[in-house]
Amino acid sequence: MSVKEALEPIIKYALAKYVDKGEDAWTQQPAAEATLGDENEAIKIGFFGVFDGHGGKAAATFASRHVLPLLQNALKDPSAPEDGEASGSQASGSASSDGGHSPMGDTPATANAAELKDVAGLRADVAAAGVTEVALAANECADMLVEALPAALVQAFAATEREFFTHSQTSGTTATVAVVAGWEVLIANVGDSLGYLDTGSEVVQVSGNHRLDDSKAERERILATGAEVAQSEVEGKGVGPMRVWPGGLAMGRTIGDHAGGAVVLCEPEIRQMTLPTGGGRLVLASDGLWDLVKPHTAAHHVRGLPASKAASELVALAARNRKPRDDITVIVVDVLPPSAHDAKHPPLLARAKSGAAAALAGGPAAEPVDIFWPLTGEGATHWRRNVWQRRLAVAQEAKRQRDAVIAAEAAKAAKAAEAAERQAGGVSSNGSASDETQSDASDGEGEVQYASELHRQMAMLQMDPSELEVARDKAGPAEDEGWETVPTKPARRDSEASQRRDSEASRRSVPVDDAESADPAQREFAGGRGGRGRGRGGRDSDGEGE
């Protein structure tokens, strides 16, 4: 992770879809790069888009593949297109009747002296929190890119339509793209594929809606050009949605749709917002979802789920209501603070902590989201100040974590030193026992414990075992003091031999019951153990054997 990225949020995303007509397309580029001019460093951005085609899928597929490269070209070479380059359907509609859009380079100033002063102070605070000058400069470069993005998006949409018309003029598409540039998110869209942001405290629509049934501003803009807005007629009665005539489109802005003429614009409506410190969840989807599920219902239904499960669950939710009759494409983009890189979803989207429940539970509530229309200046907010406030919060949290690690390591080192000091004190109070004895007998508190009194006395001899062997060799064998040692094993062998002899003598003697019938010599021999003993004694003295 680069020094700049350490202050920026983390992106997790997922796609899910239901195919009916097969006219939807999409793009997911979480780590795209954009360069402002030729000499600046490339800045990483997230780029996501949903494109809902009509009259075929050609326009949707083309736009999904070309809007991002053309945006990168517009940022790298910010010169405005020359006169005559605009497409026939857009040449007279490059500025809308609701205030118009400025060409790139003439974006309305959104920073005043007070805000710039605040930004300078916040920058100094971020530096004081341990962020390097290199990282600060990189973040300032990212702010310059954000400043240039709105006009570059207008150019990219126009260039996409212009190039598409060189291939086909028979289809059109909606386009809703989200550019995540650090803590800033810009949504550019034409048509009725909508985007919503869920912060855990509120669900906010962050894209325009150019469906004529839903947009009074679009109807008024079209009527001001002299075109007609009306339903289709069947037998003199209006049927179906409001449409622009000529062309018969139900939307006032699309990419393609050559038959719509100059009144149908490809110029996107652009909204910009600063994400809360706790991050948030973007949901971009084609009208196949929003026609079946209300936005707040959709957002609340998937709170607590990771992006991968949330996207597929939204498609399943739409299908449960009734069988879809249109394509459904859903992209969920979770933007998390750096401290929550292991989290499954933005922290404030836990089900039990949503909205006011977070405040009641003692958790932090998300900052309110201020929508800003950068091309017209409508709803202008101090986005630079907001961004640096987010960066300061991240830097201070990172510093707090570093300080906690340092404090823990210092406490561990102090505890180890204290234990060593206690152990050294225990050795002094018990003599100079050997290291081996101390290691075996220590109870972990520095005091030596002995298995027995004899062990203690031996330890107190202060003599190494090798020295004891040398002393024993020098003393030689011990003097004989008249003690006789009787071996145990030989005595046991003599006893066994005696028993064998007694057994043999018993076999040779006359049984006791027959003693009286024997001659006197035999009766004497049969007189028992004592007689046998005397008999053996007589034999020994006479020198005769049995």
BELDA-V611322 format. One record per backbone hydrogen bond with DSSP energy under -1.0 kcal/mol. NH is the residue of the N-H (numbers start at 0). CO is the residue of the C=O. If there is no record, write none. Layout:
[[NH,CO] [NH,CO]]
This chain:
[[5,1] [6,3] [7,4] [9,335] [11,333] [13,331] [15,329] [17,327] [24,50] [26,48] [28,46] [31,44] [33,42] [36,74] [42,33] [44,31] [45,179] [46,28] [47,177] [48,26] [49,175] [50,24] [52,22] [53,171] [60,56] [61,57] [62,58] [63,59] [64,60] [65,61] [66,62] [69,65] [70,66] [71,67] [72,68] [73,69] [74,70] [75,71] [76,72] [84,81] [89,86] [90,86] [92,89] [105,102] [115,111] [116,112] [117,113] [118,114] [119,115] [120,116] [121,117] [122,118] [123,119] [124,120] [125,121] [126,122] [127,123] [128,124] [129,126] [130,125] [135,131] [136,132] [137,133] [138,134] [139,135] [140,136] [141,137] [142,138] [143,139] [144,140] [145,141] [146,142] [147,143] [148,144] [151,147] [152,148] [153,149] [154,150] [155,151] [156,152] [157,153] [158,154] [159,155] [160,156] [161,157] [162,158] [163,159] [164,160] [166,163] [167,163] [171,53] [172,254] [173,51] [174,189] [175,49] [176,187] [177,47] [178,185] [179,45] [180,183] [183,180] [184,272] [185,178] [186,270] [187,176] [188,268] [189,174] [195,282] [196,203] [197,280] [198,201] [203,196] [205,194] [209,190] [211,249] [213,210] [214,210] [218,214] [219,215] [220,216] [221,217] [222,218] [223,219] [224,221] [225,222] [226,221] [227,244] [229,242] [231,238] [233,236] [236,233] [238,231] [242,229] [243,248] [244,227] [247,243] [251,209] [253,264] [254,172] [256,170] [259,256] [260,257] [264,251] [268,188] [270,186] [271,371] [272,184] [274,182] [278,275] [279,334] [280,197] [281,332] [282,195] [283,330] [284,193] [285,328] [288,285] [289,285] [290,286] [291,288] [292,288] [297,293] [298,294] [299,295] [300,296] [301,297] [304,301] [309,305] [310,306] [311,307] [312,308] [313,309] [314,310] [315,311] [316,312] [317,313] [318,314] [319,315] [320,316] [321,317] [327,17] [329,15] [330,283] [331,13] [332,281] [333,11] [334,279] [335,9] [339,336] [340,337] [342,339] [348,345] [349,346] [352,349] [354,199] [356,353] [357,354] [359,355] [360,356] [361,358] [362,357] [371,271] [372,377] [376,372] [379,376] [382,380] [385,381] [386,382] [387,383] [388,384] [389,385] [390,386] [391,387] [392,388] [393,389] [394,390] [395,391] [396,392] [397,393] [398,394] [399,395] [400,396] [401,397] [402,398] [403,399] [404,400] [405,401] [406,402] [407,403] [408,404] [409,405] [410,406] [411,407] [412,408] [413,409] [414,410] [415,411] [416,412] [417,413] [418,414] [419,415] [420,416] [421,417] [422,418] [423,419] [424,420] [425,421] [426,422] [427,423] [428,424] [437,433] [438,434] [439,435] [440,436] [441,437] [442,446] [448,440] [455,451] [456,452] [457,453] [458,454] [459,455] [460,457] [467,463] [468,464] [469,465] [470,466] [471,467] [472,468] [473,469] [474,470] [491,487] [492,488] [493,489] [494,490] [495,491] [496,492] [497,493] [498,494] [499,495] [500,496] [501,497] [502,498] [503,499] [504,500] [505,501] [506,502] [507,503] [508,504] [514,511] [522,518] [523,519] [524,520] [525,521] [526,523] [531,527] [532,528] [533,529] [534,530] [535,531] [536,532] [537,533] [538,534] [539,535] [540,536] [541,537] [542,538]]
